[in-house]
Amino acid sequence: MRVVATTTDPVRLSFLRALLSDAGIETIVLDAHISAMEGGIGAFPRRLAVVTEDEQRARAVLREAGEAWA
């Protein structure tokens, strides 16, 4: 798995997942449980990951949408 984005914003996370899903790229949200445990205060970012084989394509999709992340 490769992390392609990180955010504390659940709306942005949903948007990024939708972008990648529309491109046929499956995602997994890492740290979702700790974010739920914190009570939604946004202290712990969630990481969006894809399988290693999809990393370059996922980054290209995010970059094209203006959502590039280093």
Buried (B, 14 or more C-beta within 10 A) or exposed (E): EBEBBBBBEBEBBEBBBEBBEEBEBEBEBBBBEEBEEEEEEEEBBBBBBBEEEBBEBBBEBBEEBEBEEE
